Amino acid sequence: MARSNTRPTSRDVAQAAGVSQAAVSLVLGDKWRGRVSETTAERVREAARDLGYRPNLAARNLRLGHTRTVLLVVPALTTEFFAGVYTGAARIAAQHGFGVVLYPSPQGIGPARDPFASAQAALDGVIASSMAADALTAIRGDQLPLVMLDSDPHGSLGAATVNLDIADGVRQITDHLLGLGHRHILHLAADVPSWTFDVRAQELTARLAAVPGTHLRTAAAPISIEGARTATETALTAPGPRPTAIICDDDKLAAGAYKALRRLGLKVPDDVSVTGLDDLALATAIDPELTTVRLDAELFGERGMQALLAVLDGREPESGDIPVELVVRGSTAPARHP
């Protein structure tokens, strides 16, 4: 449906649904039960979704006050990292009288139920991870004040972006391995179309290209232990010199690389060094413990919420990427050259 630049009104919804504006108000205010039929209510909700209509919060807030609710859109909750992001965001939100609704965007099974189906779920703003950006259109989150996490600051949908200094994290890992004499490196890359993973690949390629005698091989894998194991086995049994180090985009990928190396009769770090990126609980559960980059998920969530509060207040959000830290453990050692 072609849309004009004029914001749709409740009158437009009423005309599209073939009902009165009063009926639209009842349905979108979730006060329709016993007053209009279920069929009519669904027709109104569908018309509102199709038109991209949401209540005029400025006018509504004069009567009711702000909803003081923020939506946090993340990928499917497969690691504790995004739980940390939520914890940090919710902590800052609570200090300012806001609540945070978590909206996981599950991969492969389509978008979850539209939380904008009624005015009861009206929101003041959205914080979204770039890994879950596809969900924004489905839930019309791109029509609200929006802060993007892990997102290209030059091409973001949002009014503000908040990033971890992932490029510096990759530099720290690469410098650590180069200092240990590693020159043949395998990049176990997350097979996820996302700005944050593109940055990792670009930074790694650029850093190694500046050092003569280095060789970089890349293998893509889904962010799963078994997917990483399969990709690592394939890469390590391919023709050519065997990598002496594996740089993984994620700690879960590193755990899969461990399994592959064990199956191939290779030891970590004696034969092959392995690094991750996240510092999940998993990093100290595997043996040897994983050298990885610590990302402060809770601080990430806090900064995301602070940026959204600034946008809502008409202030300039705090600038600058969040620092990250290399944590050296037992999975890296000097390169063993034949």
Disulfide bonds with the S-S distance in Angstrom:
none
